[in-house]
Structure formats: structure tokens, C-alpha cells
Amino acid sequence: MNTEENKTTRKNVAILLEKDYERPFRLIHGLLSHPGVQERCAFRNFTLFEARHEDIFSEDWKPDGMIVCYDEKKELWLKDLDIPVVNLIGSDDGHHPSVGTDYRLSSKAAVEHFDTLNYKNLLFVETMGIDPALRMDQYLGPMCEERHIKFSVTTMPDALTTKDIGQLGEICPDLDKAIEETLKNDSTLGIYTRHDLRGRLIVDYLTRKGIDIPGTVGVLGCFDCVDAKLCDPPLSSVMLRDMEIGARGIAKLERLMAGEAAEPKHEKIPPRGVRVRGSTLGQSKGEMEILRARSIIRDRAKDGITVDMLVDELNISRSTFEKYFIALTGHSPAQEIRQVRTDWARELLLTTDLPMTQLAPLIGFKDRRAFIVFFKREAGMTPAAFRKMNKR
């Protein structure tokens, strides 16, 4: 097929995501990682603001399908579209097919994290006006009750910025109330927020008030974005599988554009776990061992370190170590080692032209064949395919 013929067969896909925070770009990166998708589809991206206020599609470019990430119950116009649409917000009853985060499992990761660290109370700070079907307190409440953690929920507007830090107590009186009760009872409070920016604002507010973080109050965000890393102390955060969500979303849309069924209609993807940082991690022996273990993994996973080597170095039983590691992070140390090695392999594939025989030892493999098998299992494609797809 010649180039002109290929162009006529490509599907036009509109991506309707916001651009004012980090997560949409990870979803797009995942979408573009789907093998061969840019040979089959031509993409243009738009924002919700543009879609609300102007005709975003020109006469010479009409979409055959659309990827969105919005609350359908607020954006009713999405239901009127006569083209296939896939929503990247997890749903059980959305009008359009969806691929999104499993909120029950992300809630479970948060509760288990605070429970392991022995926090006695949990305050969830939800987004004001969110679709009730997407609220996570429906999962958090029963999970806390099972673990004898006192649970409460409050809401905040979604458009707060750093200029609002000084007024957080007025904006959300329940926040001050929970802190006062914690101090009065000489207890501990875990605060879980819908996203990292809100978590960072709360940490800054608590720091101004002189609250001990994480000794008295621990704060956990979600998305593991730049706000978590810039926070002081750094913000622990629930990590989502945005790359996988994006890739599965475009795969589902391609099936729909081809006239095929998209079963299951709604897919839910579990979180990767918790990225543990200083906003929840204290100074107990067990917590410091996990922190040290993760540092060792980051430094030496590419050298082929194993879980057995880790527990020998830490002088701790493997069963105790794995149980505590999973409770704190939501995944096993073996999974973390594989993830770090995979991330390092991706970086080398994108930034060097080394052949597989030279690249494999840099990631801890004795031969290229073992590396190729590992990478294909973890990344879903061969190293050569990954390099070809992403080096443009």
C-alpha cells in the first residue's frame, strides 16, 4: 500500500483531555505506546474548554472516534456524539465504554497503607460536586470499619491553588476539626486526598500550623505527579497505571471504530501501589528498613539484585520483609525490582543505540535472550519494537 492510500485508511482520533496537570500526558503516552497505533490513527488533542465554547472540528478534519477523560454526567453533550467514544474514567454504568482506575482497589491500597503505619483515624478529602458513583468514601468507610480505623470524609473545590493555603481552614472547616480532635486525643490522623496537588496544599497548610508530619498527621495523595515530589516533606502517593489505561483505551476504541464489540464495556485497572515518601513514613525500625530496601532496589536493580540478596543485607526474615513491604507499598519487592529494571531498560532503549548484546548486561542480564524474554513479559512487546515505536 502506498503512502497516499495509507493516509486515506487511517482513522482520525480526537483526544479530549485537560492540559493543566501531569496525568493526561501519561495517559496520552500510554495511548501512543500501543503497537502500530500511529500508523493506523491520526491524532489531534483538544481541551474541554475548547469543546464547550467552539466548534473544535474543521470541515477537513472530522474524528472517527474520541478518547475522553470526563464525568459524563456533567458533560451531557458526550452522549449525543454519533462516533465511538472511550472514557478513561473508570465507570460501572457510563454511557460510553470505559477503561479506568479501579477505585475500590486504590482505596484498599490507601487504607492498608495507613493501617500498616498504625494511624488511628482517616480523613478522606473528596472533590466537591463529584459524581456520587465515583466517590471513594463508599469503599473507604467499610474498609476502615473492618480495621477499626475511625473514618470521616469532607470535600474541597477542585480549583484551589497555592494562594489558597492560608484559607484552607475556612474553605474546609472539617480539616481543622479533624486536626483539633486528633491533637486533643493525642492520636494520629491519616489524610487521603483525591490528587497530589490537594495533598501538597494540605501539607503546606499543616506545616504552617506547626503540625508534626508524619508523626501526628500523615498525608497521602494520588497520581504520583510532580506535586508529590515538590512537596515538603515529599508526598506519599497512590500510583496509577496510566500507561496501561491509555494503551487499553485506544485498543478498545480501535475495535469500536472497526465495528467490533468492546467487551467488557467497562474495564477497571488496579493501581500500581503506593509510592512511599516522607509525608507518611516515620522513623520506626520497620519503616526505615523498607525505605532502605527501596533505595537499594533503585540503586542496584539493574545489577541483578534479588529479594534473597535484599533480606540478607537487611538481616530480616523474608516472610516478615515481604509482608511489611506489600502492606506499605501495595506490591511485592520482586515486583518493584522488575519495575525498576524495566524503567531502566526503557530509558536505555530510548537514549542509546546499543545492540541488545551490549544493553542486556547493563540491566543485569547475562545474555540478550534472557533480557528480551523479560522485557516482552513486563512491557508487552520486544525491546526492538519498543525502540522502533518510540524513537521518532
C-alpha positions in Angstrom: 0.0 0.0 0.0 1.5 3.4 -1.0 1.6 6.4 1.4 -1.4 8.2 -0.1 -3.6 5.0 0.2 -2.3 4.5 3.8 -3.4 8.1 4.7 -6.9 7.5 3.5 -7.3 4.4 5.6 -6.0 5.9 8.9 -8.7 6.8 11.4 -8.9 10.3 12.8 -9.0 10.2 16.7 -9.7 13.3 18.8 -8.2 13.2 22.3 -10.2 15.3 24.7 -8.1 15.7 27.9 -7.1 18.7 30.0 -3.6 20.1 29.7 -3.1 21.8 33.1 -1.8 18.8 35.1 0.5 15.9 34.5 -1.7 12.8 34.4 -3.3 13.4 31.0 0.2 13.4 29.4 0.9 10.0 30.9 -2.4 8.7 29.5 -1.5 10.0 26.1 1.9 8.5 26.3 0.3 5.2 27.1 -2.1 5.6 24.2 0.7 6.2 21.8 2.6 3.2 23.1 0.0 0.8 21.7 1.9 -1.1 18.9 1.4 0.5 15.5 -1.3 2.9 16.6 0.2 5.9 14.9 0.3 4.0 11.6 -3.4 3.3 11.9 -4.6 6.6 13.5 -4.1 10.3 13.1 -4.5 12.2 16.4 -5.5 15.7 17.4 -5.9 16.8 21.0 -8.4 19.4 22.4 -9.5 20.6 25.9 -12.9 20.5 27.5 -12.9 24.3 27.5 -12.5 24.4 23.7 -15.2 21.7 23.2 -17.6 23.7 25.3 -17.1 27.1 23.6 -16.4 26.4 20.0 -16.7 24.0 17.1 -13.4 22.2 17.5 -13.6 20.1 14.4 -13.0 21.6 10.9 -14.5 20.6 7.7 -11.3 18.9 6.5 -10.8 17.0 9.8 -13.6 15.1 11.4 -12.9 12.4 14.1 -13.8 8.8 13.5 -13.5 8.2 17.3 -12.8 10.0 20.5 -10.8 9.4 23.7 -12.1 11.5 26.7 -11.5 11.7 30.4 -14.5 13.4 31.9 -17.5 12.9 34.1 -20.2 12.1 31.6 -23.0 13.2 34.0 -21.6 16.7 33.9 -20.7 16.7 30.2 -24.1 15.5 28.8 -23.2 16.5 25.2 -20.8 13.5 25.1 -23.9 11.2 24.9 -25.1 12.9 21.7 -21.9 12.1 19.7 -22.5 9.7 16.8 -19.0 8.3 16.8 -17.3 5.7 19.1 -16.1 7.2 22.4 -14.0 5.6 25.1 -13.8 7.3 28.5 -10.6 7.0 30.6 -12.5 7.5 33.8 -13.4 4.2 35.4 -17.2 3.6 35.5 -19.7 0.8 36.1 -22.6 2.5 34.3 -21.3 5.1 31.9 -23.0 5.6 28.6 -19.7 5.1 26.7 -17.3 2.2 27.1 -14.5 3.0 29.5 -11.1 2.0 30.8 -10.1 3.5 34.1 -8.7 3.1 37.6 -10.3 0.6 39.9 -11.3 3.0 42.7 -12.1 0.1 45.1 -8.6 -1.2 44.9 -6.9 2.2 45.0 -9.0 2.8 48.2 -7.8 -0.5 49.6 -4.2 0.5 48.9 -4.6 3.7 50.8 -6.4 2.1 53.8 -3.8 -0.7 54.1 -1.0 1.9 53.9 -2.4 3.9 56.8 -3.3 0.8 58.8 0.2 -0.6 58.5 1.6 2.7 59.8 -0.9 2.5 62.7 -2.8 5.6 62.0 -6.0 5.6 64.2 -8.1 8.0 62.1 -8.6 8.6 58.4 -10.0 11.7 56.8 -10.7 11.5 53.1 -10.8 14.8 51.2 -13.0 14.3 48.2 -13.7 16.7 45.3 -16.7 18.9 45.8 -19.5 18.1 43.4 -18.1 14.8 42.0 -20.4 12.2 40.6 -21.6 10.1 43.6 -20.8 6.9 41.6 -17.1 8.0 41.6 -16.8 8.9 45.2 -14.3 6.7 47.0 -15.8 7.1 50.5 -18.2 4.3 49.6 -15.2 2.0 49.7 -13.0 3.7 52.3 -15.7 3.7 55.0 -16.3 0.0 55.2 -12.6 -0.8 54.8 -11.7 1.4 57.7 -14.5 -0.1 59.8 -13.1 -3.5 59.3 -9.7 -2.3 60.6 -11.2 -0.3 63.5 -10.0 3.0 62.0 -12.3 5.9 62.6 -13.3 7.3 59.2 -14.6 10.7 58.1 -15.0 12.4 54.8 -15.0 16.1 53.7 -14.8 17.9 50.4 -12.8 20.7 48.8 -13.3 22.6 45.5 -11.1 21.4 42.7 -9.6 24.7 41.6 -7.6 25.6 44.7 -4.0 26.9 44.2 -1.1 27.8 46.5 -2.7 31.2 47.1 -5.5 29.4 49.0 -3.2 27.7 51.5 -3.8 30.2 54.3 -7.6 29.9 53.9 -7.8 26.1 53.8 -9.3 26.1 57.4 -12.1 28.4 56.2 -12.6 26.6 52.9 -12.7 23.2 54.7 -13.7 23.6 58.4 -13.7 19.8 58.7 -10.0 19.7 58.2 -9.3 21.9 61.2 -11.9 20.0 63.2 -10.2 16.6 62.5 -6.8 18.0 63.4 -8.1 19.5 66.7 -9.7 16.2 67.6 -6.5 14.3 66.8 -4.4 16.7 69.0 -7.0 16.6 71.8 -6.9 12.8 71.9 -3.2 12.5 71.5 -3.9 10.3 68.5 -2.8 10.1 64.8 -4.6 11.1 61.7 -4.2 9.9 58.1 -5.4 12.3 55.3 -6.1 10.8 51.9 -6.7 13.2 49.0 -8.1 12.7 45.6 -5.0 14.1 43.9 -1.5 15.2 44.7 -2.0 19.0 44.3 -4.6 18.9 47.1 -2.3 16.8 49.2 0.5 19.3 48.7 -1.7 22.2 49.7 -2.8 20.4 52.9 0.8 19.5 53.8 1.8 23.2 53.4 -1.2 24.3 55.5 -0.3 21.8 58.3 3.3 22.8 58.2 2.3 26.5 58.7 0.2 25.4 61.7 3.2 23.5 63.2 1.7 20.1 62.9 4.1 17.2 63.0 4.2 15.4 59.7 4.1 12.4 59.6 4.2 11.9 63.4 0.8 13.3 64.2 -0.7 13.7 60.7 0.2 11.7 57.6 -0.9 12.8 54.1 -1.3 10.6 51.1 -2.1 11.8 47.6 -2.8 10.1 44.3 -1.3 10.2 40.7 2.4 10.4 41.9 2.9 13.5 39.9 5.4 16.4 40.2 3.4 18.0 43.1 4.2 14.9 45.2 7.9 15.3 44.5 8.0 19.0 45.2 6.0 18.8 48.4 7.9 19.3 51.7 8.1 16.7 53.1 7.7 14.7 49.8 4.2 13.4 49.4 3.4 9.7 49.5 1.1 8.9 46.6 -1.0 6.1 45.2 0.5 5.2 41.8 -2.0 4.5 38.9 -1.4 2.5 35.8 -1.9 5.4 33.4 0.3 3.9 30.6 -1.8 0.7 30.6 -5.1 2.7 30.8 -4.1 4.7 27.8 -3.0 1.7 25.8 -6.1 -0.3 26.6 -8.3 2.7 25.9 -7.1 3.2 22.4 -7.2 -0.6 21.7 -10.8 -0.6 22.7 -11.5 2.5 20.6 -9.9 0.9 17.5 -12.2 -2.2 17.9 -15.2 0.1 18.1 -14.2 2.1 15.0 -13.8 -1.2 13.2 -17.4 -2.1 14.1 -16.4 -4.8 16.6 -17.8 -5.2 20.1 -15.8 -3.8 23.0 -16.3 -6.3 25.7 -16.2 -5.9 28.6 -17.8 -2.5 28.2 -16.2 -1.1 31.3 -12.6 -2.2 32.3 -11.1 -1.4 35.7 -7.3 -1.3 36.2 -5.8 -1.8 39.6 -3.3 0.7 40.9 0.5 0.0 40.9 0.7 0.6 44.6 1.9 3.4 47.0 5.0 5.4 46.4 6.1 5.9 50.0 7.7 9.2 50.9 8.2 11.4 53.9 4.6 12.6 54.3 3.5 9.2 55.8 6.8 7.3 56.5 8.0 7.7 60.1 11.2 6.7 61.8 10.3 3.3 63.2 12.7 0.4 62.6 10.3 -1.4 60.2 9.6 1.7 58.2 13.2 2.7 57.9 14.0 -0.9 56.7 11.5 -0.6 53.9 12.9 2.9 53.0 16.4 1.5 52.9 15.2 -1.5 50.8 13.6 0.7 48.2 16.8 2.8 48.0 18.9 -0.4 47.4 16.4 -1.5 44.7 16.7 1.8 42.9 20.4 1.7 43.0 21.1 -2.0 42.3 18.1 -3.5 40.5 20.0 -3.0 37.2 22.8 -5.1 38.7 20.5 -8.1 39.1 19.8 -7.8 42.9 17.2 -10.3 44.2 14.9 -10.4 47.1 17.1 -13.0 48.8 20.1 -10.7 48.5 18.0 -7.8 49.9 16.9 -9.7 53.1 20.4 -11.0 53.7 21.7 -7.4 53.5 18.9 -6.1 55.8 19.2 -9.1 58.1 15.5 -9.7 58.3 13.3 -12.8 57.6 12.0 -12.9 54.0 8.3 -13.5 55.1 8.3 -10.6 57.5 10.0 -8.3 55.0 7.7 -9.2 52.1 4.5 -8.9 54.3 5.5 -5.4 55.5 6.7 -4.2 52.1 3.4 -5.2 50.4 1.4 -3.6 53.2 3.3 -0.3 52.8 3.6 -0.1 49.0 0.8 -2.3 47.7 3.2 -4.6 45.7 5.9 -7.1 46.4 9.7 -6.3 46.5 10.1 -8.6 43.5 7.6 -6.6 41.5 9.4 -3.4 42.4 12.7 -4.9 41.3 11.1 -5.8 37.9 9.6 -2.4 37.5 12.9 -0.5 38.2 14.7 -2.8 35.7 12.0 -2.3 33.1 12.1 1.5 33.6 15.9 1.5 33.2 15.7 -0.7 30.1 13.2 1.7 28.5 15.5 4.6 29.2 18.5 2.9 27.6 16.4 1.8 24.6 15.3 5.4 24.1 18.6 7.2 24.8 21.2 4.8 23.2 21.6 2.8 20.1 23.3 -0.1 21.9 22.6 -3.5 20.4 20.8 -6.0 22.7 24.0 -7.9 23.4 25.6 -4.8 25.0 22.4 -3.5 26.6 21.4 -6.7 28.4 24.4 -6.7 30.9 23.6 -3.0 31.8 20.2 -4.2 33.1 21.5 -7.2 35.0 21.1 -10.0 32.4 23.9 -12.3 31.3 22.6 -12.7 27.7 20.4 -10.9 25.3 17.8 -13.7 25.1 17.0 -13.5 28.8 16.7 -9.8 28.6 14.3 -9.9 25.6 12.1 -12.5 27.3 12.0 -10.4 30.5 11.2 -7.1 28.6 8.5 -8.6 26.5 6.8 -10.1 29.6 7.0 -6.8 31.5 6.4 -4.3 28.7 4.2 -6.3 26.4 6.5 -6.0 23.4 10.1 -6.8 22.4 12.8 -4.2 23.1 13.3 -3.7 19.4 9.6 -3.0 18.9 9.6 -0.5 21.8 12.7 1.3 20.4 11.3 1.5 16.9 7.9 2.8 18.1 9.3 5.5 20.4 12.4 6.7 18.6 10.9 9.0 16.0 
